[in-house]
């Protein structure tokens, strides 16, 4: 089923809220982009943009090797104390 392409402004407007929801799901277990999209009931393309921003800023990290379809599982990065 083809996904509707949303206006990028709408996608970025939703980023903060959706990144919090993504973080909540990743606290439960590492997930792939398609499994996050299904849990959030959001387009895969949008979830990829939100997750890649989190990856860029060091909030999440890829775990292990890609699955048979080429998707990595992502998890929240562990926060290390200063001291």
C-alpha positions as CSV (number, residue, x, y, z in Angstrom):
1,X,0.0,0.0,0.0
2,X,1.6,3.3,-1.0
3,X,2.1,5.9,1.7
4,X,0.9,9.5,1.4
5,X,3.8,11.9,1.3
6,X,3.2,14.7,3.8
7,X,4.4,18.2,3.5
8,X,7.9,18.4,5.2
9,X,6.8,21.2,7.4
10,X,4.2,19.0,8.9
11,X,6.7,16.2,9.5
12,X,9.2,18.5,11.2
13,X,6.4,20.2,13.2
14,X,5.6,16.7,14.7
15,X,9.2,15.8,15.4
16,X,9.5,16.7,19.1
17,X,6.3,14.9,20.1
18,X,7.1,11.8,17.9
19,X,10.7,11.6,19.1
20,X,9.4,11.3,22.6
21,X,7.0,8.5,21.6
22,X,9.9,6.8,19.7
23,X,12.1,7.0,22.8
24,X,9.3,5.4,24.9
25,X,9.0,2.5,22.5
26,X,12.8,2.0,22.4
27,X,12.9,1.9,26.2
28,X,10.9,-1.3,25.9
29,X,13.1,-3.0,23.3
30,X,15.3,-2.2,20.2
31,X,13.1,-1.8,17.1
32,X,13.4,-1.4,13.3
33,X,12.0,1.6,11.5
34,X,9.1,-0.5,10.1
35,X,8.2,-1.8,13.5
36,X,8.3,1.7,15.0
37,X,6.1,3.0,12.1
38,X,3.6,0.2,12.8
39,X,3.5,0.9,16.5
40,X,3.2,4.7,16.0
41,X,0.7,4.3,13.1
42,X,2.9,6.7,11.2
43,X,4.3,6.6,7.7
44,X,7.7,4.8,7.5
45,X,9.2,7.8,5.7
46,X,8.3,10.1,8.5
47,X,9.6,7.7,11.2
48,X,12.9,7.4,9.3
49,X,13.3,11.2,9.3
50,X,12.6,11.5,13.1
51,X,14.8,8.5,13.9
52,X,17.7,9.7,11.8
53,X,17.6,13.1,13.6
54,X,17.8,11.2,16.9
55,X,20.8,9.2,15.5
56,X,22.5,12.3,14.3
57,X,22.3,13.9,17.7
58,X,23.5,10.8,19.6
59,X,20.2,9.8,21.2
60,X,19.9,6.4,19.5
61,X,22.3,3.9,18.1
62,X,22.0,0.9,15.7
63,X,22.4,-2.5,17.3
64,X,23.8,-5.6,15.7
65,X,23.6,-6.4,12.0
66,X,20.8,-5.5,9.5
67,X,18.1,-8.1,9.3
68,X,17.2,-10.0,6.1
69,X,15.4,-7.0,4.7
70,X,18.3,-4.6,5.4
71,X,16.8,-3.0,8.5
72,X,18.8,-2.3,11.7
73,X,17.4,-2.4,15.1
74,X,17.7,0.9,17.0
75,X,18.0,1.4,20.7
76,X,18.4,4.4,23.0
77,X,22.0,5.2,23.7
78,X,23.1,4.6,27.3
79,X,23.9,7.9,29.1
80,X,27.2,7.8,30.9
81,X,27.7,10.0,33.9
82,X,30.4,12.7,33.9
83,X,32.2,11.3,36.8
